[in-house]
Amino acid sequence: MIENNYYHMFANGADAKNFIISESDFVSAFNRIGVCAYSCNVTVVAASVEDTHPHVLLYGGFEQCKIFKSMYESMSLRYIGRRRDSSYAVKLKCELLKIEDDAYLKNVAAYTIVQATKDGKAIMPYDYLYGTGALYFRSPHTVLPWLVDAQGNILKPVRFAELTMKARRAICCSRVFVPDDWIVCNGIILPTNYVDINRFERIFKTHNCFRAFLCSGKNNDAMVLNAMAEARGLAMDDLEARTVCASLCKQKYGVQSSKFLNMQERLLLAQDLRSQYHLGYRQIAFLSRLPEFELKKYVR
């Protein structure tokens, strides 16, 4: 039976279409995963940064994982705002989906690290710089991709403490620094510092099981895609959503708005908005006047 502490953090690529526009954006987005993991005391099991969105498989308490999500969002938008003068074109809002069973855990783990290949990049997961696919079920003598430059030369990694203050700030892009003994190479915080490789390998148990899931068909992908879509909910126009909410309030409680309802009635309204109209949690939170993180505990 699955341990009850795995979470899948992801963003909607359609919303965050300008999330990455340069190689330095990739490096920073990947480094932020390590910074947030250290700062929030959360275990990263697998991760991948794509042009439009990140995927991260986390292990930890719900509150810590929620803080990780919020920190990653805010750090990303601050970075984009500084680099591009404004972050208005990027709507990076991540979802945090709790993983309830072993089959889904395996699918999410595999789905996360094969994103680059699935998205059409001419690269295998174990060669992708901005994902953790190179770490698992590998020989101890494997040269990891972060240690090789574009010409094929093997680079020498350094401890974070050996870097200048300017270089540390450029790598972390925040006031939060990673530990002095973490290893950095070519501006990248190596994921070996913060990824729990053994935990990932225990999910699959054997090399062959891992191979099978990397070659998983559309049905396994569909399980992950459907769960992500359900977590996001439908994107209804805000005016239409307000009209729907007002109609439900009038029909069930005889009032025009959720502001006239007590907390129990607001929760019931939220459940109706989800079950009848499949709205996303953010929109439901706004309409029902309830905190989004509380909604996710009681509304499915």
BELHU-V797659 format. One record per residue. N is the residue number from 0. RES is the residue in one small letter. BURIAL is + if it has 16 or more other ideal C-beta (glycine too) atoms within 10 Angstrom, else -. Layout:
n res burial
N RES BURIAL
N RES BURIAL
This chain:
n res burial
0 m -
1 i -
2 e -
3 n -
4 n +
5 y +
6 y +
7 h +
8 m +
9 f +
10 a +
11 n +
12 g -
13 a -
14 d +
15 a +
16 k -
17 n +
18 f +
19 i +
20 i -
21 s -
22 e -
23 s -
24 d +
25 f +
26 v +
27 s +
28 a +
29 f +
30 n +
31 r +
32 i +
33 g +
34 v +
35 c +
36 a +
37 y +
38 s +
39 c +
40 n -
41 v +
42 t +
43 v +
44 v +
45 a +
46 a +
47 s +
48 v +
49 e +
50 d +
51 t +
52 h +
53 p +
54 h +
55 v +
56 l +
57 l +
58 y +
59 g +
60 g -
61 f -
62 e -
63 q +
64 c +
65 k +
66 i +
67 f +
68 k +
69 s -
70 m +
71 y +
72 e +
73 s -
74 m +
75 s +
76 l +
77 r -
78 y +
79 i +
80 g -
81 r -
82 r -
83 r -
84 d -
85 s -
86 s +
87 y -
88 a -
89 v +
90 k -
91 l +
92 k -
93 c +
94 e +
95 l +
96 l +
97 k -
98 i +
99 e -
100 d -
101 d -
102 a -
103 y +
104 l +
105 k +
106 n +
107 v +
108 a +
109 a +
110 y +
111 t +
112 i +
113 v +
114 q +
115 a +
116 t +
117 k -
118 d -
119 g -
120 k -
121 a -
122 i -
123 m -
124 p +
125 y +
126 d +
127 y +
128 l +
129 y +
130 g +
131 t +
132 g +
133 a +
134 l +
135 y +
136 f +
137 r -
138 s -
139 p -
140 h -
141 t -
142 v -
143 l +
144 p +
145 w +
146 l +
147 v +
148 d -
149 a -
150 q -
151 g -
152 n -
153 i -
154 l -
155 k -
156 p +
157 v -
158 r -
159 f +
160 a -
161 e -
162 l +
163 t -
164 m -
165 k -
166 a -
167 r +
168 r -
169 a -
170 i +
171 c +
172 c +
173 s +
174 r -
175 v -
176 f +
177 v +
178 p -
179 d -
180 d -
181 w +
182 i +
183 v +
184 c +
185 n +
186 g -
187 i +
188 i +
189 l +
190 p +
191 t -
192 n +
193 y +
194 v +
195 d +
196 i +
197 n -
198 r +
199 f +
200 e +
201 r -
202 i +
203 f +
204 k -
205 t -
206 h -
207 n -
208 c -
209 f +
210 r -
211 a -
212 f +
213 l +
214 c -
215 s +
216 g -
217 k -
218 n -
219 n +
220 d -
221 a -
222 m +
223 v +
224 l -
225 n -
226 a +
227 m +
228 a -
229 e -
230 a +
231 r +
232 g +
233 l -
234 a -
235 m +
236 d -
237 d -
238 l -
239 e -
240 a +
241 r -
242 t -
243 v +
244 c +
245 a -
246 s -
247 l +
248 c +
249 k -
250 q -
251 k -
252 y +
253 g -
254 v -
255 q -
256 s -
257 s +
258 k -
259 f -
260 l +
261 n -
262 m -
263 q -
264 e +
265 r +
266 l +
267 l +
268 l +
269 a +
270 q +
271 d +
272 l +
273 r +
274 s -
275 q -
276 y +
277 h -
278 l +
279 g +
280 y +
281 r -
282 q +
283 i +
284 a +
285 f +
286 l +
287 s +
288 r -
289 l +
290 p -
291 e +
292 f -
293 e -
294 l +
295 k +
296 k -
297 y -
298 v +
299 r -
